[in-house]
C-alpha cells in the first residue's frame, strides 16, 4: 500500500487491524483520543513513521519495538510524558537524538 498519512483520532477504536502494519510507507499515524490499550509489536513494520499520535488512549506502556521506527523522534511521538518514560532507556535516547 502507498498510504502515507492516516488520522483516525476520536473514533473510540479499541483495536487496530493487522493490515495497518503492512502500510510500509506510512509516515503519519494519528490514533489520539480512542480506546486503545495496547500497541502491537508489529508497529516495528512502520519504519518510516515520523509522527505517531497516541495521546488520550488507555496505554500502560509502549512497546520496545518502537525502536525499529528509526525515523520517529521524541518530537514526533505524541504521548503523555509518563507513557514515554515506559520505553527502555536506550529507545528513549535513540528518539531524543535529533
N, C-alpha and C positions, 0 to 999 in steps of 0.2 A: 504494500500500500504506500501511497505517496503523501498521506496525511501528515502535516507538519504542525498544526495547531488544533487543539481540542479544548473547549471550555464546556463543562457540564456542572458548573457550580450551582448551588441552591436547588438541587433536584431530589433530595432525600435518598440518594444512591447508597445502598448497603454493600454491594459487591461489584467488582469490576470484571468484565468478561476477559477471558484469557486472550481472545483475539486482539484486544487492545495492545497487548505487549508485542505483537508482531508488526506494529506500525513503526518500523525501524527508523523512519525519517522524522518521527515526532520530535519537535523541539520545545513546544509549549504544551503543558498539560495542566489544566486548571480544574481541580477537584474540590475546591473550598466549599464549606458550608453544606456538607452532605452528611450521611450517617455511616461513613466508613470507619471501621475499627482496626483494619489491618491492610497493609500494602504487600502485595505478592512479591516474593523474591524475584519473580520474572521482570520486575522493574529494571533489573540489570540488562535486559534486552534493549532498553531505550538509551543507548549510549550517547545519542546526540542531544538529549534533553538539556536545555539551558534554563528553563523555567518550570518549576513544579510547585503548584499551589495546593497545600493540604490543610490550611488553617480552617478551623471550625468543624472538625470531624471528631471522632472518638478514639484516636490513636493513643496507645500507651507507649509505643516505641516505634522507631523507624528501622527498616531492615538494613543490615550492613551491606547488602547488595547495591545500595545506592553508590557505593564506591566505584562501581563499574560505569556509572554515568559521569565520565571524566569531564564533560563539558559543563556539568552542573556545579555551580559555585554557591557559597552561602547566600550571596545576594539574590540568587535566583530560586532558592529554596524557601518558599513562603510557608512557614510553620511557626507555632508557638516556640519561643526560645527554649523552654523546658523540654520540648519534644526534640529539638535539635541536639540537646545535650545527651539524649539517649543513644546517639550514634557512637560507635567506638572512637576513641580519640584520634586514631590515625585517619579515619574517614573525615572527621571534623577538620583536622589540619589540612587535609587534601582540599576540602571545599573552601577553606579560608584563604588558601594560596591563590592569589589573583594573577 
